């Protein structure tokens, strides 16, 4: 009986020793797992901080993009105004050309009339020599013809001056058209530069999204390595992986929707005015070619 009691005591002592060893092992595991958990939490905090910085940078880029869109609209409106002004100048040049042709025709008619008057003067001079009795009447007619001749000369002089003024005005208008064409080319160049800047901003946004995804993938790989080494519990790792997978997918979906909306708005704002500008440019070039011919 004493031996049986001794055996029971020994068994109890062995169980106590095993329990103490198990408790020490659990404490050791906790001490090992706590730094890993802290390290993982620190990595998550750093990742969230980096995500916040990248999102802030992305918002700044989007704000810059929203500021560039009104500049593009202003440039398009300026281009349209320039084209309308150039069309008005071309119409004015056409009217001046018509007026110049009319003045030239009138000048030719006056020259013909002047020649007729000179012929009449010669005829009167001949009549004076042939009929001396009609000398006073013929002298009066001669004076009238001379007055008409002087008036015609004055009219010719005025028409000539008016033609000179028209030529000067046409040259000034052509010079103004050239300046407007240069200004239009500068505005088109600036418009292309702004479009390139917008495309660069979109490219930067895409690169930021790609960086976010790469960082999250690296963190997932790290978690998989920890899982493979069995350093962290499986449910905790699965929960962290699920959260990290959900976050980039949501960010990516939001970014794609925003980019698609901005691209559609940009296309709607740019395609219609650009088509109108191209048509007006073609018309303007045809008008200039006709004028130069």
SEKOL-609538 format. One record per residue: residue in one letter; x negated, y negated, z of N, C-alpha, C in turn. Coordinates in steps of 0.001 Angstrom, whole numbers, plus 500000, padded with zeros to 6 digits. Layout:
! residues N
AXYZXYZXYZ
...
This chain:
! residues 293
X499177501214500000500000500000500000499146498740500000
X498118498770500785497175497646500819496482497479499477
X496184498603498872495531498519497556496475497903496512
X497752498292496589498734497706495658498869496204495861
X498889495785497118498949494343497395497716493627496891
X496609494266497032495357493664496533495383493506495009
X495919494537494358496012494444492887496953493320492451
X498050493192493165498985492110492833498351490735493039
X497617490609494114496924489333494356495906489019493255
X495205490093492870494225489893491779494912489474490473
X496032490123490197496772489744488988497267488294489046
X497737487923490217498177486528490369497026485543490181
X495899485917490749494725485037490558494331484944489078
X494386486062488394494060486049486962495058485173486174
X496331485299486541497332484455485868497102482971486138
X496768482684487389496465481279487708495256480770486921
X494258481641486820493071481241486037493431481000484568
X494263481888484033494678481712482631495484480429482448
X496362480162483384497146478933483292496270477683483380
X495286477760484270494353476622484366493560476446483070
X493115477555482518492389477460481241493275476902480128
X494527477384480106495460476879479084495725475384479275
X495868474964480525496071473540480796494870472711480365
X493675473244480653492468472523480232492364472439478701
X492758473542478035492733473520476568493719472491476006
X494898472448476622495891471464476167495418470026476384
X494797469816477539494260468473477791493152468132476796
X492314469143476516491248468903475541491815468594474151
X492868469343473789493510469058472491494137467668472461
X494736467286473570495308465939473620494212464876473488
X493105465139474187492001464172474067491434464122472647
X491495465245471966491016465245470576492028464626469612
X493304464873469895494331464359468987494582462865469157
X494400462348470357494664460920470574493770460018469727
X492457460248469656491659459387468744492071459505467287
X492437460746466873492881460898465485494179460137465229
X495100460234466180496347459479466023496104457973466030
X495228457544466931494902456116466957494234455671465656
X493353456518465163492703456189463890493715456130462744
X494617457089462751495655457085461721496553455850461831
X496925455488463041497744454288463225496984453025462809
X495693453003463118494884451869462687494801451775461160
X494651452914460518494640452933459055495977452458458499
X497053452893459134498379452445458672498559450931458859
X498076450437459990498175448990460217497349448199459197
X496150448692458936495321448021457921495965448084456547
X496548449226456251497229449348454962498420448400454864
X499186448302455950500325447368455942499859445918455820
X498748445597456483498207444247456352497762443954454923
X497109444937454336496696444759452946497897444654452014
X498926445446452324500163445337451531500792443956451656
X500771443419452867501311442067453051500517441037452262
X499203441170452282498373440223451520498620440338450020
X498715441572449553498979441762448124500363441256447727
X501330441469448603502673440936448309502686439412448312
X501909438815449206501817437357449220501167436834447944
X500110437508447532499472437124446270500421437304445092
X501171438365445124502152438590444057503227437501444046
X503678437096445219504668436005445269504088434694444745
X502803434448445049502169433244444507502091433298442986
X501756434465442456501704434610441001503081434435440375
X504090434970441015505445434791440490505881433330440562
X505474432643441640505794431218441726505100430431440620
X503841430765440366503130430112439269503791430403437928
X504249431614437778504956431970436547506259431184436402
X506979431035437510508217430235437461507930428761437191
X506769428281437601506400426902437281505993426756435819
X505440427807435248505018427726433846506201427778432880
X507260428432433286508418428522432388509027427154432054
X509224426240433041509703424898432647508727424153431746
X507424424360431952506455423724431052506631424228429625
X506869425501429489507110426046428150508361425447427520
X509395425319428326510633424720427796510415423257427404
X509660422536428212509379421130427887508580421032426588
X507605421919426438506812421918425199507677422253423985
X508569423202424156509451423541423038510358422364422672
X510861421682423669511697420501423396510897419397422713
X509655419207423153508808418211422491508540418584421037
X508320419862420810508108420306419430509347420067418569
X510495420352419131511734420104418382511931418613418092
X511631417776419071511753416329418860510766415850417796
X509559416387417845508574416016416822509022416438415421
X509581417621415353510056418080414050511209417218413529
X512106416863414425513201415977413999512678414612413558
X511713414085414299511131412808413914510427412899412562
X509721414002412365509044414177411073510043414318409924
X511142414994410179512175415084409140512788413713408831
X512993412921409866513502411561409636512509410716408845
X511239410880409165510210410141408408510152410593406955
X510335411876406744510353412367405361511560411813404594
X512699411758405252513866411153404603513626409673404291
X512980408994405221512663407588404969511691407432403800
X510739408337403714509817408309402569510547408568401260
X511489409484401297512274409727400084513059408478399668
X513652407827400654514381406589400337513451405501399800
X512280405406400380511315404418399891510844404735398470
X510690406020398192510323406391396813511425406016395817
X512660406263396208513775405861395337513820404345395147
X513603403628396254513590402176396145512426401688395278
X511302402349395409510161401969394571510453402208393084
X511095403328392800511447403583391393512442402556390867
X513399402197391723514355401165391295513662399819391051
X512739399488391914512005398229391732511139398258390478
X510562399385390216509772399487388972510661399346387737
X511830399946387825512758399795386699513192398344386524
X513468397691387640513833396283387569512681395422387048
X511499395772387458510325395050386960510167395206385451
X510401396391384964510328396600383515511408395804382773
X512590395797383357513659395004382723513312393517382691
X512736393031383786512337391617383800511231391335382797
X510343392268382652509295392076381634509888392043380225
X510842392890379985511513392847378679512242391519378470
X512906391079379525513588389793379420512583388652379202
X511447388752379860510413387735379662509907387734378215
X509751388898377675509328388975376269510389388380375338
X511645388655375668512712388067374855512712386543374936
X512474386033376147512416384575376292511233383978375526
X510146384672375550508990384172374792509275384186373289
X509985385212372854510372385224371444511316384072371114
X512224383800372044513129382673371832512375381343371800
X511390381226372653510583380003372633509848379839371301
X509330380915370835508662380832369528509642380465368422
X510824381046368507511829380698367492512233379228367587
X512353378709368809512698377291368975511587376386368444
X510375376782368699509267375983368158509283375959366628
X509618377092366068509720377128364612510880376265364114
X511989376332364850513130375502364454512831374013364600
X512043373646365592511657372239365736510856371752364541
X510024372603364052509231372191362908510052372210361613
X511044373091361564511838373172360351512960372127360308
X513538371838361465514660370885361511514320369762362490
X513732368694362004513380367581362905514610366857363442
X515746366914362745516933366207363200517506366816364488
X517314368079364659517824368759365868516779368830366977
X515907367854366948514776367907367874515219367815369340
X516148366891369647516566366727371055517276367981371590
X518168368508370784518867369720371207517920370896371389
X517008370988370478516046372092370571515092371905371744
X514759370649372026513908370397373206514636370751374498
X515910370440374541516696370805375723516769372313375894
X516997373005374812517012374471374883515651375024375283
X514631374342374774513281374782375125513001374612376606
X513449373506377173513279373292378620514053374324379439
X515261374608378994516030375644379696515337377012379655
X514817377304378500514107378592378384512851378613379243
X512189377499379337511002377432380200511367377621381669
X512493377000382043512952377208383429513305378672383700
X513987379249382757514282380686382904513031381530382966
X512078381134382182510803381860382181510100381749383533
X510135380544384095509534380356385428510274381176386488
X511594381173386384512358381997387333512043383478387196
X511921383901385982511569385311385770510180385635386308
X509279384707386125507928384925386674507944384992388195
X508748384112388791508879384176390253509496385505390710
X510507385929389987511112387222390327510125388374390163
X509341388288389112508315389320388913507298389326390044
X506918388135390455505971388041391557506562388615392859
X507823388262393107508472388804394313508620390325394253
X508975390813393102509083392267392970507737392954393149
X506724392346392643505382392920392801504963392945394272
X505249391837394959504937391805396400505750392833397175
X507011392973396784507845393964397443507343395387397185
X506870395628395996506279396940395701505022397190396525
X504230396164396683503034396309397527503407396621398977
X504412395905399461504864396182400830505398397610400964
X506124398049399970506625399415400006505501400445399994
X504492400193399201503348401107399163502623401154400508
X502457399961401094501803399922402414502632400671403459
X503947400456403411504824401148404356504795402665404144
X504751403077402880504669404511402611503350405102403093
X502282404378402925500993404861403439501000404967404963
X501609403980405608501710404043407071502570405227407518
X503636405467406791504479406611407140503756407933406929
X502997408022405869502208409242405647501165409442406742
X500552408332407138499592408427408248500281408880409543
X501450408336409789502202408742410980502605410219410910
X502957410669409721503273412092409553502060412970409827
X500917412526409367499699413289409652499428413352411151
X499595412222411827499388412214413282500392413113413991
X501632413096413528502636413973414134502333415446413878
X501804415735412703501396417119412434500270417561413356
X499316416678413573498231417011414512498763417211415925
X499664416320416343500252416467417668501057417757417781
X501734418097416714502492419345416718501567420556416822
X500446420517416119499489421623416226498917421725417629
X498651420566418250498156420600419632499194421180420590
X500449420799420382501507421346421237501683422848421026
X501569423285419794501649424721419537500486425470420184
X499302424873420115498147425485420778498350425571422285
X498855424488422871499129424500424303500205425530424654
X501188425656423790502229426658424011501665428074423977
X500781428330423033500148429646422970499284429910424194
X498590428880424666497778429048425876498641429363427096
X499780428682427191500680428969428311501264430380428218
X501556430813427014502041432179426854500977433202427242
X499737432921426845498649433817427247498474433832428762
X498640432669429377498530432611430837499647433410431508
X500850433313430952501949434119431490501681435615431343
X501151435995430201500814437406430014499724437859430970
X498758436984431220497716437319432198498293437470433607
X499241436610433942499886436741435248500647438062435365
X501338438427434307502026439724434329501039440877434446
X499906440736433770498874441768433882498311441853435302
X498112440700435934497632440694437325498643441337438269
X499915441049438040500946441692438862500944443208438691
X500781443643437472500714445085437230499491445706437894
X498368444992437831497161445508438491497325445571440003
X498010444583440566498275444622442010499140445826442396
X500152446063441605500999447238441874500193448524441762
X499340448584440755498496449764440595497543449941441781
X496994448842442280496122448935443457496874449442444680
X498083448953444863498897449448445976499149450942445868
X499492451376444691499755452805444510498505453644444738
X497366453159444266496118453899444472495760453993445952
X495942452902446669495643452943448104496557453912448840
X497822453906448500498739454845449137498426456289448779
X498003456509447555497598457859447170496356458312447918
X495419457386448110494233457737448905494603458092450339
X495518457351450908495950457672452260496673459023452314
X497445459319451313498094460629451250497082461761451135
X496061461553450338495003462563450233494298462771451568
X494077461656452287493463461780453605494342462595454557
X495618462328454505496544463102455338496578464573454940
X496490464843453660496431466235453218495169466938453705
X494072466218453701492833466798454241492963467099455731
X493576466156456451493799466422457870494724467618458091
X495719467717457241496608468871457344495882470174457024
X495004470104456011494245471295455657493309471727456792
X492747470750457486491867471075458608492622471381459888
X493968471224459836494834471515460981494456470690462207
X494182469393461947493855468511463060495073467781463598
X496092467681462779497325467021463213498492467987463110
X499514467764463908500692468647463799501377468480462448
X501934469539461974502579469548460664503791468623460577
X504697468579461531505861467657461391505457466189461335
X504440465831462130504003464436462111503416464056460750
X502608464942460206502022464684458888503086464607457801
X504043465517457861505105465490456853505932464210456940
X506202463757458152506954462513458317506176461310457778
X504892461249458095504065460148457585503971460171456067
X503794461361455501503721461476454035505029461056453380
X506138461440453995507432461039453428507617459523453465
X507238458915454577507341457458454670506430456759453661
X505231457276453544504296456661452600504686456887451145
X505388457971450904505879458187449541507081457312449221
X507922457081450190509100456261449949508740454795449726
X507762454312450476507401452892450374506905452485448989
X505931453191448378505488452746447039506542452913445953
X507392453955446105508438454123445101509425452957445117
X509789452537446307510687451384446403510025450110445879
X508752449911446252508032448734445751507903448757444228
X507593449918443707507448450036442256508767449782441534
X509840450305442084511149450079441462511536448604441486
X511296447944442610511599446513442701510743445707441732
X509468446046441651508576445324440743508972445513439283
X509331446728438942509739446979437556511018446231437209
X511953446185438137513188445438437879512922443942437729
X512050443406438597511714441980438500510981441662437198
X510034442514436837509293442273435591510202442385434371
X511099443350434399512024443488433272512939442273433153
X513408441783434285514264440586434263513505439369433747
X512269439193434219511481438034433765511143438133432289
X510823439326431823510510439481430400511723439205429523
X512873439670429953514083439394429168514392437897429122
X514258437234430271514502435787430298513492435057429419
X512231435481429501511195434833428702511424435036427209
X511828436236426841512099436491425430513284435669424934
X514313435596425755515477434796425352515136433312425233
X514254432841426094513895431420426062512937431073424936
X512161432038424498511108431733423534511443432111422094
X512196433161421910512401433634420548513263432674419734
X514353432225420307515246431337419543514598429998419184
X513978429286420138513311428040419726512146428254418771
X511427429352418923510313429599418012510805429856416592
X511893430566416466512457430773415127512901429447414508
X513534428622415317513953427311414818512751426449414434
X511715426506415233510498425735414936509849426219413642
X509804427526413457509215428066412227510006427641410997
X511321427678411092512143427236409958511925425744409665
X511896424943410703511669423512410499510273423239409941
X509304424010410377507946423850409839507893424186408352
X508579425248407973508613425595406552509259424484405722
X510369423971406213511026422864405510510124421637405431
X509446421356406506508560420200406543507381420351405574
X506808421534405524505707421760404588506162421649403140
X507366422164402864507891422011401500508104420545401143
X508625419777402093508821418345401840507492417639401610
X506496417991402409505180417360402232504554417732400889
X504715418976400496504184419384399185504872418633398052
X506181418468398198506891417702397170506438416248397131
X506220415670398300505747414290398342504346414139397764
X503488415075398111502118415006397593502072415225396082
X502991416046395588503049416188394138503552414929393460
